[in-house]
């Protein structure tokens, strides 16, 4: 890649970092108790800008170094804290964050690419089930110490892209005829999203075990 192009991209990233720092300083000076809406807007802007910076840095690495995308994103999944576990035919994936809103493409890329390569790495070392008919449950877990008004509508979240990634590894097809999808809202120690995939025959028992922690459940 031409050095001038590289410098221009680095300059763009530097400008985004400056904007992020200004937003963080504004967060420091905003009274969370008196102006919660302003603080929420600022913190969301800071988080999304941080993800945008990360994605731009990733693309710069891919285009200017010998680092392989798969190698880097597998490491990114470890750093982000993405966890994958499969026991008794039930796949459980934990993402250390809430899902982004729809149309936040860079925010989705920040999460989805590492998820894909983390699952790929796990599949290379473990036997994963192949479901012809299954249930997928998205458990949206909110930090119990933070305001409950943070909970968002399911239809405003980026669920389809996540499902597309997961289905690649464990589903014959993610059509609605074969795959039932459910959402739950729960309170926990920290924000995270847990995706559980199981055969339809296992869903009733799984739900019964979790009924004390589930706040609501519905089709999406």
Backbone as CSV, one residue per row, in Angstrom:
resi,resn,N_x,N_y,N_z,CA_x,CA_y,CA_z,C_x,C_y,C_z
1,UNK,0.844,-1.191,0.000,0.000,0.000,0.000,0.883,1.247,0.000
2,UNK,0.481,2.242,-0.781,1.229,3.496,-0.878,1.360,4.161,0.489
3,UNK,2.582,4.699,0.780,2.843,5.303,2.080,1.910,6.485,2.358
4,UNK,1.579,7.234,1.327,0.691,8.384,1.502,-0.701,7.938,1.950
5,UNK,-1.166,6.832,1.385,-2.467,6.293,1.778,-2.427,5.809,3.223
6,UNK,-1.333,5.129,3.583,-1.180,4.648,4.959,-1.220,5.820,5.932
7,UNK,-0.455,6.884,5.622,-0.408,8.048,6.507,-1.784,8.705,6.644
8,UNK,-2.535,8.729,5.533,-3.861,9.324,5.575,-4.784,8.515,6.484
9,UNK,-4.681,7.186,6.427,-5.514,6.343,7.279,-5.107,6.487,8.746
10,UNK,-3.807,6.567,8.991,-3.336,6.763,10.361,-3.827,8.103,10.901
11,UNK,-3.809,9.119,10.044,-4.296,10.438,10.459,-5.777,10.374,10.821
12,UNK,-6.555,9.621,10.030,-7.982,9.473,10.326,-8.203,8.781,11.661
13,UNK,-7.398,7.745,11.938,-7.507,7.033,13.214,-7.127,7.950,14.372
14,UNK,-6.065,8.748,14.171,-5.627,9.692,15.201,-6.722,10.711,15.506
15,UNK,-7.395,11.193,14.464,-8.500,12.146,14.666,-9.634,11.506,15.466
16,UNK,-9.921,10.234,15.183,-10.971,9.532,15.936,-10.569,9.363,17.398
17,UNK,-9.285,9.115,17.632,-8.807,8.974,19.010,-8.956,10.299,19.758
18,UNK,-8.640,11.405,19.075,-8.812,12.726,19.700,-10.282,12.965,20.070
19,UNK,-11.197,12.585,19.163,-12.630,12.742,19.449,-13.048,11.868,20.624
20,UNK,-12.484,10.656,20.676,-12.795,9.750,21.787,-12.330,10.347,23.111
21,UNK,-11.133,10.914,23.127,-10.611,11.528,24.350,-11.481,12.696,24.801
22,UNK,-11.970,13.493,23.844,-12.837,14.618,24.207,-14.153,14.122,24.803
23,UNK,-14.677,13.041,24.234,-15.918,12.476,24.756,-15.711,11.920,26.159
24,UNK,-14.580,11.269,26.387,-14.286,10.729,27.710,-14.148,11.844,28.748
25,UNK,-13.542,12.954,28.343,-13.428,14.083,29.263,-14.808,14.662,29.585
26,UNK,-15.680,14.683,28.575,-17.043,15.158,28.803,-17.780,14.223,29.763
27,UNK,-17.536,12.918,29.651,-18.146,11.961,30.578,-17.678,12.213,32.004
28,UNK,-16.394,12.540,32.156,-15.853,12.822,33.489,-16.541,14.016,34.144
29,UNK,-16.956,14.973,33.320,-17.538,16.208,33.838,-19.066,16.209,33.857
30,UNK,-19.672,15.075,33.504,-21.134,14.989,33.490,-21.631,14.306,34.757
31,UNK,-22.544,14.943,35.441,-23.125,14.384,36.669,-24.096,13.264,36.287
32,UNK,-23.724,12.041,36.615,-24.520,10.877,36.220,-25.904,10.881,36.866
33,UNK,-26.008,11.381,38.098,-27.296,11.365,38.797,-28.245,12.447,38.290
34,UNK,-27.705,13.610,37.917,-28.562,14.710,37.463,-28.831,14.654,35.960
35,UNK,-27.878,14.151,35.201,-28.032,14.137,33.736,-27.749,12.733,33.177
36,UNK,-28.544,11.749,33.581,-28.287,10.374,33.120,-28.416,10.207,31.608
37,UNK,-29.356,10.953,30.984,-29.527,10.822,29.534,-28.287,11.328,28.793
38,UNK,-27.746,12.465,29.241,-26.540,12.991,28.603,-25.365,12.034,28.767
39,UNK,-25.248,11.477,29.965,-24.149,10.540,30.220,-24.292,9.295,29.339
40,UNK,-25.522,8.823,29.183,-25.758,7.638,28.355,-25.372,7.905,26.901
41,UNK,-25.750,9.074,26.378,-25.394,9.419,25.007,-23.880,9.503,24.832
42,UNK,-23.217,10.137,25.793,-21.764,10.282,25.712,-21.066,8.927,25.802
43,UNK,-21.488,8.089,26.735,-20.836,6.793,26.911,-21.062,5.885,25.711
44,UNK,-22.270,5.949,25.133,-22.538,5.153,23.930,-21.683,5.623,22.771
45,UNK,-21.581,6.941,22.609,-20.744,7.494,21.544,-19.291,7.070,21.725
46,UNK,-18.805,7.099,22.967,-17.422,6.711,23.235,-17.184,5.245,22.901
47,UNK,-18.121,4.381,23.304,-17.968,2.949,23.050,-17.966,2.647,21.554
48,UNK,-18.910,3.257,20.822,-18.989,3.010,19.380,-17.762,3.547,18.655
49,UNK,-17.271,4.712,19.096,-16.080,5.270,18.457,-14.860,4.393,18.735
50,UNK,-14.791,3.837,19.948,-13.699,2.926,20.264,-13.725,1.694,19.375
51,UNK,-14.922,1.167,19.114,-15.050,0.005,18.239,-14.677,0.360,16.803
52,UNK,-15.062,1.558,16.371,-14.713,2.012,15.028,-13.196,2.122,14.875
53,UNK,-12.544,2.651,15.890,-11.083,2.766,15.862,-10.447,1.383,15.754
54,UNK,-10.959,0.439,16.540,-10.423,-0.919,16.501,-10.562,-1.536,15.119
55,UNK,-11.734,-1.392,14.508,-11.962,-1.964,13.178,-11.034,-1.342,12.138
56,UNK,-10.825,-0.026,12.222,-9.935,0.633,11.268,-8.495,0.180,11.455
57,UNK,-8.096,-0.023,12.701,-6.751,-0.529,12.965,-6.588,-1.954,12.433
58,UNK,-7.633,-2.768,12.578,-7.573,-4.130,12.047,-7.309,-4.107,10.545
59,UNK,-8.081,-3.291,9.824,-7.928,-3.248,8.372,-6.550,-2.716,7.970
60,UNK,-6.024,-1.806,8.768,-4.684,-1.298,8.489,-3.650,-2.410,8.648
61,UNK,-3.817,-3.233,9.676,-2.911,-4.367,9.887,-2.986,-5.346,8.714
62,UNK,-4.216,-5.692,8.290,-4.374,-6.661,7.203,-3.723,-6.169,5.911
63,UNK,-3.810,-4.852,5.663,-3.348,-4.301,4.391,-1.873,-3.929,4.366
64,UNK,-1.246,-3.854,5.538,0.131,-3.345,5.555,1.134,-4.281,6.224
65,UNK,0.676,-5.410,6.766,1.599,-6.333,7.435,1.338,-7.757,6.955
66,UNK,2.152,-8.664,7.451,1.995,-10.070,7.087,1.115,-10.831,8.055
67,UNK,0.506,-10.137,9.016,-0.366,-10.795,9.991,-1.626,-11.307,9.296
68,UNK,-1.925,-12.581,9.497,-3.101,-13.185,8.874,-4.369,-12.797,9.643
69,UNK,-5.442,-12.558,8.889,-6.712,-12.155,9.498,-7.194,-13.185,10.511
70,UNK,-7.145,-14.472,10.151,-7.617,-15.522,11.051,-6.802,-15.550,12.333
71,UNK,-5.500,-15.396,12.197,-4.615,-15.409,13.364,-4.924,-14.233,14.296
72,UNK,-5.067,-13.057,13.704,-5.317,-11.873,14.527,-6.675,-11.952,15.220
73,UNK,-7.714,-12.315,14.476,-9.066,-12.300,15.030,-9.283,-13.395,16.073
74,UNK,-8.568,-14.514,15.949,-8.618,-15.525,17.002,-8.052,-14.953,18.296
75,UNK,-6.947,-14.211,18.179,-6.367,-13.552,19.349,-7.311,-12.482,19.889
76,UNK,-7.985,-11.765,18.988,-8.929,-10.726,19.409,-10.079,-11.340,20.204
77,UNK,-10.525,-12.524,19.804,-11.592,-13.206,20.536,-11.173,-13.539,21.955
78,UNK,-9.901,-13.935,22.123,-9.380,-14.243,23.456,-9.331,-12.974,24.298
79,UNK,-8.825,-11.886,23.711,-8.713,-10.617,24.428,-10.090,-10.091,24.819
80,UNK,-11.065,-10.217,23.921,-12.416,-9.746,24.218,-13.088,-10.584,25.295
81,UNK,-12.639,-11.827,25.447,-13.238,-12.683,26.458,-14.402,-13.508,25.949
82,UNK,-14.432,-13.787,24.648,-15.476,-14.654,24.096,-15.217,-16.083,24.569
83,UNK,-16.243,-16.709,25.121,-16.114,-18.065,25.650,-17.060,-19.011,24.916
84,UNK,-16.568,-20.198,24.619,-17.371,-21.219,23.941,-17.286,-22.509,24.752
85,UNK,-18.425,-23.135,24.970,-18.452,-24.395,25.701,-19.561,-25.276,25.131
86,UNK,-19.281,-26.545,25.009,-20.292,-27.478,24.493,-20.306,-28.719,25.370
87,UNK,-21.442,-28.950,26.033,-21.592,-30.118,26.896,-22.972,-30.732,26.697
88,UNK,-22.990,-32.047,26.654,-24.259,-32.791,26.542,-25.103,-32.315,25.359
89,UNK,-24.433,-31.984,24.262,-25.151,-31.592,23.054,-25.704,-30.187,23.077
90,UNK,-25.332,-29.373,24.082,-25.789,-27.984,24.166,-24.586,-27.055,24.008
91,UNK,-24.643,-26.188,23.020,-23.568,-25.218,22.767,-23.894,-23.910,23.467
92,UNK,-22.931,-23.390,24.213,-23.123,-22.126,24.913,-21.977,-21.177,24.567
93,UNK,-22.346,-19.993,24.098,-21.370,-18.968,23.730,-21.634,-17.739,24.588
94,UNK,-20.607,-17.228,25.226,-20.756,-16.030,26.043,-19.957,-14.888,25.422
95,UNK,-20.657,-13.803,25.136,-20.028,-12.595,24.617,-19.972,-11.581,25.757
96,UNK,-18.819,-10.975,26.022,-18.678,-10.094,27.183,-19.237,-8.698,26.948
97,UNK,-20.384,-8.618,26.305,-20.995,-7.322,26.020,-22.439,-7.552,25.603
98,UNK,-23.220,-6.490,25.574,-24.565,-6.548,25.014,-24.468,-6.419,23.507
99,UNK,-25.447,-6.941,22.793,-25.403,-6.873,21.337,-25.631,-5.442,20.863
100,UNK,-24.954,-5.052,19.787,-25.146,-3.694,19.256,-26.512,-3.539,18.610
101,UNK,-26.905,-2.293,18.428,-28.148,-2.017,17.730,-27.978,-2.290,16.246
102,UNK,-29.076,-2.486,15.570,-29.043,-2.703,14.131,-28.455,-1.481,13.428
103,UNK,-27.854,-1.735,12.277,-27.296,-0.710,11.387,-25.996,-0.088,11.909
104,UNK,-25.497,-0.571,13.065,-24.191,-0.117,13.525,-23.165,-1.098,12.982
105,UNK,-22.851,-0.958,11.703,-22.091,-1.985,11.006,-20.692,-2.193,11.588
106,UNK,-19.991,-1.095,11.872,-18.656,-1.247,12.417,-18.704,-1.896,13.790
107,UNK,-19.729,-1.545,14.580,-19.882,-2.148,15.894,-20.119,-3.649,15.759
108,UNK,-20.907,-4.055,14.779,-21.161,-5.479,14.545,-19.880,-6.182,14.109
109,UNK,-19.119,-5.539,13.243,-17.869,-6.131,12.755,-16.899,-6.364,13.902
110,UNK,-16.852,-5.424,14.837,-15.965,-5.518,15.991,-16.184,-6.824,16.738
111,UNK,-17.424,-7.276,16.819,-17.777,-8.462,17.581,-17.852,-9.716,16.728
112,UNK,-18.435,-9.614,15.543,-18.751,-10.793,14.740,-17.504,-11.469,14.174
113,UNK,-16.549,-10.703,13.699,-15.341,-11.314,13.148,-14.584,-12.149,14.178
114,UNK,-14.311,-11.620,15.387,-13.662,-12.468,16.398,-14.510,-13.670,16.803
115,UNK,-15.846,-13.503,16.831,-16.720,-14.621,17.162,-16.556,-15.752,16.161
116,UNK,-16.531,-15.408,14.882,-16.397,-16.433,13.836,-15.111,-17.230,14.012
117,UNK,-14.002,-16.538,14.195,-12.717,-17.239,14.271,-12.520,-17.933,15.617
118,UNK,-13.178,-17.449,16.676,-13.154,-18.165,17.956,-13.909,-19.481,17.832
119,UNK,-15.074,-19.446,17.182,-15.830,-20.679,16.945,-15.067,-21.635,16.040
120,UNK,-14.409,-21.090,15.039,-13.633,-21.919,14.125,-12.506,-22.631,14.862
121,UNK,-11.814,-21.895,15.728,-10.728,-22.482,16.509,-11.268,-23.560,17.449
122,UNK,-12.413,-23.302,18.074,-13.015,-24.281,18.981,-13.419,-25.544,18.212
123,UNK,-14.010,-25.337,17.037,-14.465,-26.475,16.225,-13.299,-27.345,15.763
124,UNK,-12.129,-26.757,15.615,-10.953,-27.523,15.197,-10.465,-28.468,16.289
125,UNK,-10.871,-28.205,17.522,-10.379,-28.992,18.653,-11.469,-29.723,19.427
126,UNK,-12.723,-29.511,19.045,-13.832,-30.149,19.753,-14.878,-30.617,18.743
127,UNK,-15.622,-31.631,19.134,-16.725,-32.104,18.303,-17.970,-31.279,18.600
128,UNK,-18.497,-30.614,17.586,-19.704,-29.822,17.743,-20.906,-30.574,17.177
129,UNK,-22.078,-30.429,17.784,-23.280,-31.080,17.246,-23.695,-30.441,15.926
130,UNK,-24.429,-31.190,15.148,-25.008,-30.650,13.915,-26.520,-30.783,14.036
131,UNK,-27.198,-29.648,14.246,-28.635,-29.664,14.501,-29.420,-29.522,13.206
132,UNK,-30.357,-30.460,12.996,-31.303,-30.281,11.899,-32.470,-29.429,12.368
133,UNK,-32.909,-29.673,13.612,-33.931,-28.842,14.251,-33.397,-28.428,15.620
134,UNK,-33.518,-27.138,15.937,-32.919,-26.678,17.182,-33.626,-25.440,17.717
135,UNK,-33.241,-25.060,18.927,-33.691,-23.831,19.566,-32.441,-22.997,19.872
136,UNK,-32.518,-21.707,19.577,-31.450,-20.782,19.929,-32.010,-19.771,20.905
137,UNK,-31.357,-19.631,22.056,-31.814,-18.652,23.038,-30.756,-17.580,23.214
138,UNK,-31.151,-16.323,23.009,-30.290,-15.180,23.273,-30.632,-14.646,24.665
139,UNK,-29.725,-14.801,25.601,-29.921,-14.285,26.957,-29.176,-12.957,27.077
140,UNK,-29.929,-11.872,27.173,-29.353,-10.530,27.290,-29.232,-10.211,28.773
141,UNK,-28.036,-10.202,29.279,-27.810,-10.084,30.712,-27.278,-8.685,31.025
142,UNK,-28.028,-7.969,31.865,-27.693,-6.591,32.214,-27.135,-6.520,33.637
143,UNK,-26.133,-5.680,33.808,-25.545,-5.458,35.122,-26.626,-4.995,36.102
144,UNK,-26.834,-5.755,37.166,-27.918,-5.460,38.107,-27.691,-4.175,38.889
145,UNK,-26.454,-3.652,38.879,-26.152,-2.428,39.615,-26.504,-1.166,38.816
146,UNK,-26.811,-1.345,37.523,-27.098,-0.208,36.652,-28.605,-0.080,36.423
147,UNK,-29.079,1.105,35.978,-30.519,1.334,35.808,-31.184,0.321,34.866
148,UNK,-32.367,-0.139,35.242,-33.092,-1.127,34.437,-33.581,-0.551,33.113
149,UNK,-33.654,0.786,33.002,-34.116,1.402,31.757,-33.147,1.160,30.600
150,UNK,-31.982,0.600,30.890,-31.011,0.298,29.840,-31.488,-0.837,28.945
151,UNK,-32.414,-1.649,29.428,-32.888,-2.798,28.649,-33.523,-2.319,27.344
152,UNK,-33.165,-2.989,26.247,-33.624,-2.551,24.931,-34.579,-3.567,24.308
153,UNK,-35.345,-3.098,23.323,-36.246,-3.982,22.589,-35.423,-4.992,21.797
154,UNK,-35.890,-6.231,21.758,-35.168,-7.265,21.029,-35.065,-6.971,19.538
155,UNK,-36.132,-6.382,18.980,-36.145,-6.179,17.527,-35.229,-5.045,17.090
156,UNK,-34.589,-4.364,18.043,-33.649,-3.307,17.691,-32.204,-3.768,17.840
157,UNK,-32.007,-5.055,18.091,-30.670,-5.581,18.298,-30.187,-6.357,17.080
158,UNK,-28.875,-6.440,16.932,-28.286,-7.138,15.798,-28.192,-8.626,16.122
159,UNK,-29.296,-9.345,15.899,-29.356,-10.763,16.204,-29.046,-11.628,14.988
160,UNK,-29.505,-11.199,13.817,-29.407,-12.043,12.616,-27.961,-12.342,12.246
161,UNK,-27.080,-11.344,12.323,-25.691,-11.593,11.952,-25.030,-12.582,12.906
162,UNK,-25.358,-12.479,14.193,-24.827,-13.424,15.163,-25.325,-14.830,14.848
163,UNK,-26.628,-14.949,14.567,-27.212,-16.245,14.250,-26.586,-16.833,12.988
164,UNK,-26.321,-15.993,12.009,-25.689,-16.466,10.770,-24.319,-17.088,11.050
165,UNK,-23.551,-16.472,11.941,-22.232,-17.002,12.283,-22.362,-18.342,12.993
166,UNK,-23.221,-18.387,13.999,-23.376,-19.614,14.785,-23.893,-20.759,13.921
167,UNK,-24.855,-20.457,13.048,-25.462,-21.509,12.222,-24.436,-22.162,11.301
168,UNK,-23.416,-21.430,10.908,-22.374,-21.970,10.041,-21.710,-23.196,10.649
169,UNK,-21.634,-23.233,11.971,-20.883,-24.290,12.648,-21.752,-25.418,13.183
170,UNK,-23.035,-25.157,13.493,-23.805,-26.205,14.181,-25.197,-26.462,13.610
171,UNK,-25.588,-25.768,12.560,-26.940,-25.957,12.039,-26.921,-26.396,10.577
172,UNK,-27.843,-27.289,10.259,-28.027,-27.666,8.858,-28.582,-26.478,8.089
173,UNK,-29.511,-25.744,8.721,-30.132,-24.565,8.120,-30.760,-23.745,9.236
174,UNK,-30.657,-22.411,9.163,-31.244,-21.579,10.219,-32.625,-21.038,9.839
175,UNK,-33.276,-21.686,8.872,-34.629,-21.286,8.511,-35.572,-21.433,9.699
176,UNK,-36.593,-20.597,9.737,-37.552,-20.645,10.831,-38.299,-21.963,10.931
177,UNK,-38.327,-22.726,9.848,-38.990,-24.023,9.873,-38.228,-25.022,10.741
178,UNK,-36.933,-24.810,10.893,-36.089,-25.753,11.622,-35.500,-25.170,12.897
179,UNK,-35.445,-23.841,12.989,-34.776,-23.195,14.108,-35.731,-22.246,14.838
180,UNK,-36.033,-22.547,16.099,-36.826,-21.648,16.938,-35.873,-20.736,17.699
181,UNK,-36.176,-19.457,17.740,-35.305,-18.502,18.424,-36.073,-17.791,19.532
182,UNK,-35.453,-17.676,20.691,-36.060,-17.035,21.852,-35.094,-16.020,22.445
183,UNK,-35.662,-15.044,23.150,-34.860,-14.050,23.853,-35.232,-14.042,25.324
184,UNK,-34.278,-13.820,26.178,-34.544,-13.604,27.587,-33.803,-12.348,28.035
185,UNK,-34.373,-11.651,29.000,-33.701,-10.527,29.645,-33.441,-10.917,31.086
186,UNK,-32.187,-10.798,31.510,-31.819,-11.216,32.852,-30.941,-10.159,33.512
187,UNK,-30.805,-10.243,34.818,-29.892,-9.397,35.566,-28.724,-10.246,36.037
188,UNK,-27.534,-9.665,36.005,-26.346,-10.408,36.406,-25.287,-9.490,36.983
189,UNK,-24.097,-10.040,37.173,-22.999,-9.274,37.759,-22.429,-8.250,36.783
190,UNK,-22.531,-8.524,35.491,-22.004,-7.600,34.479,-22.760,-7.793,33.179
191,UNK,-22.644,-6.821,32.277,-23.278,-6.925,30.966,-22.639,-8.060,30.166
192,UNK,-23.464,-8.866,29.551,-22.961,-9.881,28.626,-24.134,-10.451,27.843
193,UNK,-23.826,-11.224,26.819,-24.851,-11.909,26.037,-24.482,-13.380,25.983
194,UNK,-25.429,-14.244,26.301,-25.179,-15.677,26.246,-26.076,-16.289,25.187
195,UNK,-25.471,-17.018,24.261,-26.205,-17.660,23.166,-26.151,-19.163,23.400
196,UNK,-27.321,-19.786,23.520,-27.387,-21.215,23.807,-28.134,-21.904,22.666
197,UNK,-27.512,-22.937,22.121,-28.109,-23.687,21.008,-28.290,-25.134,21.453
198,UNK,-29.496,-25.656,21.258,-29.792,-27.022,21.709,-30.849,-27.646,20.811
199,UNK,-30.984,-28.952,20.877,-32.069,-29.623,20.184,-33.398,-29.226,20.797
200,UNK,-34.455,-29.247,20.013,-35.760,-28.818,20.520,-36.215,-29.638,21.720
201,UNK,-35.827,-30.903,21.762,-36.257,-31.766,22.863,-35.600,-31.378,24.189
202,UNK,-34.513,-30.620,24.151,-33.792,-30.243,25.376,-34.242,-28.899,25.931
203,UNK,-35.035,-28.138,25.151,-35.350,-26.774,25.547,-36.180,-26.690,26.834
204,UNK,-37.175,-27.562,26.983,-38.043,-27.508,28.158,-37.262,-27.669,29.447
205,UNK,-36.375,-28.644,29.489,-35.573,-28.881,30.692,-34.616,-27.722,30.936
206,UNK,-34.019,-27.200,29.865,-33.085,-26.067,29.998,-33.808,-24.848,30.568
207,UNK,-35.002,-24.574,30.060,-35.768,-23.416,30.510,-36.189,-23.572,31.968
208,UNK,-36.562,-24.774,32.352,-36.972,-25.025,33.734,-35.828,-24.725,34.706
209,UNK,-34.631,-25.097,34.321,-33.469,-24.868,35.180,-33.162,-23.382,35.342
210,UNK,-33.544,-22.589,34.349,-33.204,-21.165,34.367,-34.362,-20.262,34.759
211,UNK,-35.507,-20.841,35.089,-36.715,-20.030,35.274,-36.587,-19.002,36.388
212,UNK,-35.776,-19.266,37.381,-35.646,-18.308,38.481,-34.861,-17.067,38.094
213,UNK,-34.041,-17.169,37.057,-33.225,-16.010,36.660,-33.782,-15.298,35.434
214,UNK,-34.763,-15.900,34.769,-35.308,-15.307,33.557,-36.372,-14.270,33.886
215,UNK,-36.219,-13.096,33.316,-37.166,-11.996,33.558,-38.288,-12.021,32.534
216,UNK,-37.972,-12.326,31.314,-39.009,-12.391,30.269,-38.507,-13.225,29.116
217,UNK,-39.410,-13.809,28.379,-39.027,-14.613,27.224,-40.103,-14.518,26.166
218,UNK,-39.676,-14.431,24.903,-40.648,-14.357,23.801,-39.962,-14.675,22.503
219,UNK,-40.744,-14.966,21.489,-40.198,-15.138,20.142,-39.710,-13.784,19.644
220,UNK,-38.720,-13.788,18.741,-38.376,-12.525,18.108,-38.581,-12.680,16.621
